[in-house]
Amino acid sequence: MGGVVSHFEITTVLSASPSQVFDACLDVEAHTRSMASSRERAVGGNTRGRLAVGEMVTFQARHFGVTWQLTARITSWNPPHSFVDEQEAGPFQYWRHVHHFEPHGQGDTLMTDVIDFASPLGPLGRLADVTVLNWYMPRLVRSRNAYLAATL
């Protein structure tokens, strides 16, 4: 990936085992429920159940008053420790989300989301990243993680 990429990491402690959290993060329906505020739904690929390595799903959601679609593929898989999803098609020039899960305390999991992304359109995309997406994207991930914490 050439050009400037935005990067952020979020850690969350969840009251469930790494394998439970790993499975929940790959569950398409859990993902869409966690993103209900943006009316997200699965519209292509594997639209139900748990994703596995090599599989993909297309999500459709509404952000900033615009309907977007993003197709992601699970490109790396190390149950229950980590997996990676990467954009195959969608609004970003580049999108890569690494999910790490490790035991934490007695029965809990420390989940770390590592996300790298870049918008298209060169300098205009970089401006959108710096002024809007660098605060909006972490907020979305924190919201999803709060949903997982409440449901696990």
FIVEX-728787 format. One record per residue (C-alpha): residue number from 1; x, y, z; residue in three letters. Coordinates in nm, 4 decimals. Example, Ala and Ser with C-alpha at 12.3 -4.5 7.8 and 13.67 -1.06 7.14 Angstrom:
BEGIN
+-----+----------+----------+----------+------+
:  nr :        x :        y :        z : rest :
+-----+----------+----------+----------+------+
:   1 :   1.2300 :  -0.4500 :   0.7800 :  ALA :
:   2 :   1.3670 :  -0.1060 :   0.7140 :  SER :
+-----+----------+----------+----------+------+
This chain:
BEGIN
+-----+----------+----------+----------+------+
:  nr :        x :        y :        z : rest :
+-----+----------+----------+----------+------+
:   1 :   0.0000 :   0.0000 :   0.0000 :  MET :
:   2 :   0.1586 :   0.3240 :  -0.1115 :  GLY :
:   3 :   0.0688 :   0.6596 :   0.0367 :  GLY :
:   4 :  -0.0323 :   0.7659 :   0.3839 :  VAL :
:   5 :  -0.2283 :   0.5193 :   0.5940 :  VAL :
:   6 :  -0.4169 :   0.6046 :   0.9117 :  SER :
:   7 :  -0.3634 :   0.3692 :   1.2042 :  HIS :
:   8 :  -0.5324 :   0.3145 :   1.5372 :  PHE :
:   9 :  -0.5525 :   0.0466 :   1.8057 :  GLU :
:  10 :  -0.8251 :  -0.0187 :   2.0610 :  ILE :
:  11 :  -0.8062 :  -0.2596 :   2.3525 :  THR :
:  12 :  -1.1139 :  -0.3978 :   2.5249 :  THR :
:  13 :  -1.1496 :  -0.6429 :   2.8134 :  VAL :
:  14 :  -1.4395 :  -0.8856 :   2.7679 :  LEU :
:  15 :  -1.5852 :  -1.1270 :   3.0230 :  SER :
:  16 :  -1.5558 :  -1.4339 :   2.8018 :  ALA :
:  17 :  -1.2863 :  -1.6751 :   2.6881 :  SER :
:  18 :  -1.0679 :  -1.5966 :   2.3853 :  PRO :
:  19 :  -1.2450 :  -1.8665 :   2.1836 :  SER :
:  20 :  -1.5883 :  -1.7198 :   2.2660 :  GLN :
:  21 :  -1.4758 :  -1.3693 :   2.1690 :  VAL :
:  22 :  -1.3024 :  -1.4986 :   1.8541 :  PHE :
:  23 :  -1.6256 :  -1.6714 :   1.7449 :  ASP :
:  24 :  -1.8439 :  -1.3692 :   1.8296 :  ALA :
:  25 :  -1.6243 :  -1.1374 :   1.6241 :  CYS :
:  26 :  -1.6666 :  -1.3617 :   1.3196 :  LEU :
:  27 :  -2.0445 :  -1.3893 :   1.3552 :  ASP :
:  28 :  -2.2121 :  -1.1912 :   1.0754 :  VAL :
:  29 :  -2.5428 :  -1.1431 :   1.2591 :  GLU :
:  30 :  -2.3672 :  -1.0246 :   1.5771 :  ALA :
:  31 :  -2.1772 :  -0.7729 :   1.3664 :  HIS :
:  32 :  -2.4922 :  -0.6330 :   1.2074 :  THR :
:  33 :  -2.6670 :  -0.6129 :   1.5463 :  ARG :
:  34 :  -2.3685 :  -0.4232 :   1.6879 :  SER :
:  35 :  -2.3953 :  -0.1708 :   1.4048 :  MET :
:  36 :  -2.7726 :  -0.1183 :   1.4210 :  ALA :
:  37 :  -2.7303 :   0.2590 :   1.4533 :  SER :
:  38 :  -2.5977 :   0.2702 :   1.0966 :  SER :
:  39 :  -2.8606 :   0.0224 :   0.9706 :  ARG :
:  40 :  -2.5849 :  -0.2170 :   0.8715 :  GLU :
:  41 :  -2.6831 :  -0.5436 :   0.7072 :  ARG :
:  42 :  -2.5099 :  -0.8221 :   0.5190 :  ALA :
:  43 :  -2.6057 :  -0.8099 :   0.1503 :  VAL :
:  44 :  -2.3555 :  -1.0406 :  -0.0198 :  GLY :
:  45 :  -2.1141 :  -1.3270 :   0.0307 :  GLY :
:  46 :  -2.1664 :  -1.5145 :   0.3562 :  ASN :
:  47 :  -2.4591 :  -1.3238 :   0.5059 :  THR :
:  48 :  -2.5266 :  -1.5529 :   0.8041 :  ARG :
:  49 :  -2.3301 :  -1.7484 :   1.0603 :  GLY :
:  50 :  -1.9612 :  -1.7439 :   1.1373 :  ARG :
:  51 :  -1.7003 :  -1.6495 :   0.8794 :  LEU :
:  52 :  -1.3875 :  -1.8612 :   0.8241 :  ALA :
:  53 :  -1.0566 :  -1.8016 :   0.6492 :  VAL :
:  54 :  -1.1001 :  -1.7184 :   0.2815 :  GLY :
:  55 :  -1.4679 :  -1.6286 :   0.3187 :  GLU :
:  56 :  -1.6100 :  -1.2855 :   0.2543 :  MET :
:  57 :  -1.9143 :  -1.0777 :   0.3319 :  VAL :
:  58 :  -2.0503 :  -0.7538 :   0.1893 :  THR :
:  59 :  -2.1977 :  -0.5158 :   0.4450 :  PHE :
:  60 :  -2.4181 :  -0.2218 :   0.3564 :  GLN :
:  61 :  -2.4530 :   0.0653 :   0.6030 :  ALA :
:  62 :  -2.5426 :   0.4305 :   0.6184 :  ARG :
:  63 :  -2.2788 :   0.6776 :   0.7384 :  HIS :
:  64 :  -2.2855 :   1.0551 :   0.6945 :  PHE :
:  65 :  -2.6217 :   1.0274 :   0.5179 :  GLY :
:  66 :  -2.4769 :   0.8066 :   0.2432 :  VAL :
:  67 :  -2.5268 :   0.4320 :   0.1902 :  THR :
:  68 :  -2.1952 :   0.2471 :   0.1544 :  TRP :
:  69 :  -2.0991 :  -0.1104 :   0.0788 :  GLN :
:  70 :  -1.7804 :  -0.2786 :   0.1953 :  LEU :
:  71 :  -1.6773 :  -0.6312 :   0.1009 :  THR :
:  72 :  -1.4287 :  -0.7865 :   0.3430 :  ALA :
:  73 :  -1.2449 :  -1.1176 :   0.3246 :  ARG :
:  74 :  -1.0932 :  -1.3098 :   0.6149 :  ILE :
:  75 :  -0.7310 :  -1.3284 :   0.4990 :  THR :
:  76 :  -0.5547 :  -1.4675 :   0.8051 :  SER :
:  77 :  -0.6778 :  -1.7112 :   1.0682 :  TRP :
:  78 :  -0.5189 :  -1.8338 :   1.3922 :  ASN :
:  79 :  -0.8039 :  -1.9525 :   1.6212 :  PRO :
:  80 :  -0.8599 :  -1.8429 :   1.8930 :  PRO :
:  81 :  -0.5706 :  -1.5955 :   1.8944 :  HIS :
:  82 :  -0.6223 :  -1.3732 :   1.5909 :  SER :
:  83 :  -0.7702 :  -1.3155 :   1.2493 :  PHE :
:  84 :  -0.7471 :  -1.0472 :   0.9824 :  VAL :
:  85 :  -1.0142 :  -0.9004 :   0.7574 :  ASP :
:  86 :  -0.9258 :  -0.6883 :   0.4556 :  GLU :
:  87 :  -1.1383 :  -0.4867 :   0.2171 :  GLN :
:  88 :  -1.1860 :  -0.6485 :  -0.1231 :  GLU :
:  89 :  -1.4163 :  -0.3723 :  -0.2496 :  ALA :
:  90 :  -1.5604 :  -0.0629 :  -0.0903 :  GLY :
:  91 :  -1.5141 :   0.2981 :   0.0022 :  PRO :
:  92 :  -1.1533 :   0.2798 :   0.1207 :  PHE :
:  93 :  -0.8405 :   0.2745 :  -0.0884 :  GLN :
:  94 :  -0.7052 :   0.0442 :   0.1827 :  TYR :
:  95 :  -0.8629 :  -0.1284 :   0.4864 :  TRP :
:  96 :  -0.7017 :  -0.3912 :   0.7100 :  ARG :
:  97 :  -0.8344 :  -0.4943 :   1.0529 :  HIS :
:  98 :  -0.6280 :  -0.7271 :   1.2714 :  VAL :
:  99 :  -0.8137 :  -0.8820 :   1.5671 :  HIS :
: 100 :  -0.6024 :  -1.0175 :   1.8574 :  HIS :
: 101 :  -0.7415 :  -1.2162 :   2.1532 :  PHE :
: 102 :  -0.5450 :  -1.3140 :   2.4622 :  GLU :
: 103 :  -0.6389 :  -1.4452 :   2.8066 :  PRO :
: 104 :  -0.6678 :  -1.1707 :   3.0668 :  HIS :
: 105 :  -0.7294 :  -1.2415 :   3.4335 :  GLY :
: 106 :  -0.9611 :  -1.5274 :   3.5231 :  GLN :
: 107 :  -1.1794 :  -1.6117 :   3.2260 :  GLY :
: 108 :  -1.1560 :  -1.2714 :   3.0576 :  ASP :
: 109 :  -1.0099 :  -1.1782 :   2.7197 :  THR :
: 110 :  -0.8035 :  -0.8789 :   2.6184 :  LEU :
: 111 :  -0.9137 :  -0.7989 :   2.2640 :  MET :
: 112 :  -0.6977 :  -0.5654 :   2.0572 :  THR :
: 113 :  -0.8232 :  -0.4180 :   1.7305 :  ASP :
: 114 :  -0.5466 :  -0.2892 :   1.5023 :  VAL :
: 115 :  -0.6868 :  -0.0966 :   1.2075 :  ILE :
: 116 :  -0.5086 :   0.0619 :   0.9132 :  ASP :
: 117 :  -0.7031 :   0.2466 :   0.6460 :  PHE :
: 118 :  -0.6766 :   0.5089 :   0.3761 :  ALA :
: 119 :  -0.9449 :   0.6896 :   0.1822 :  SER :
: 120 :  -0.9253 :   0.7286 :  -0.1963 :  PRO :
: 121 :  -0.8860 :   1.0593 :  -0.3817 :  LEU :
: 122 :  -0.5307 :   1.1447 :  -0.2757 :  GLY :
: 123 :  -0.5067 :   1.4723 :  -0.0816 :  PRO :
: 124 :  -0.8870 :   1.5033 :  -0.0506 :  LEU :
: 125 :  -0.9094 :   1.1526 :   0.0953 :  GLY :
: 126 :  -0.6244 :   1.2251 :   0.3352 :  ARG :
: 127 :  -0.8075 :   1.5407 :   0.4458 :  LEU :
: 128 :  -1.1226 :   1.3314 :   0.5106 :  ALA :
: 129 :  -0.9127 :   1.0841 :   0.7117 :  ASP :
: 130 :  -0.7511 :   1.3540 :   0.9254 :  VAL :
: 131 :  -1.0586 :   1.5705 :   0.9837 :  THR :
: 132 :  -1.3348 :   1.3090 :   1.0171 :  VAL :
: 133 :  -1.2445 :   0.9412 :   0.9908 :  LEU :
: 134 :  -0.9576 :   0.9396 :   1.2426 :  ASN :
: 135 :  -1.2129 :   1.0135 :   1.5181 :  TRP :
: 136 :  -1.5204 :   0.8490 :   1.3621 :  TYR :
: 137 :  -1.3710 :   0.5046 :   1.2924 :  MET :
: 138 :  -1.2385 :   0.4453 :   1.6488 :  PRO :
: 139 :  -1.5797 :   0.5550 :   1.7806 :  ARG :
: 140 :  -1.7506 :   0.2896 :   1.5640 :  LEU :
: 141 :  -1.5133 :   0.0181 :   1.6828 :  VAL :
: 142 :  -1.5592 :   0.1176 :   2.0487 :  ARG :
: 143 :  -1.9371 :   0.1048 :   1.9998 :  SER :
: 144 :  -1.9129 :  -0.2438 :   1.8489 :  ARG :
: 145 :  -1.6884 :  -0.3574 :   2.1330 :  ASN :
: 146 :  -1.9324 :  -0.2214 :   2.3924 :  ALA :
: 147 :  -2.2060 :  -0.4278 :   2.2252 :  TYR :
: 148 :  -1.9861 :  -0.7396 :   2.2430 :  LEU :
: 149 :  -1.9043 :  -0.6709 :   2.6101 :  ALA :
: 150 :  -2.2736 :  -0.6360 :   2.6919 :  ALA :
: 151 :  -2.3793 :  -0.9511 :   2.5047 :  THR :
: 152 :  -2.0934 :  -1.1829 :   2.6029 :  LEU :
+-----+----------+----------+----------+------+
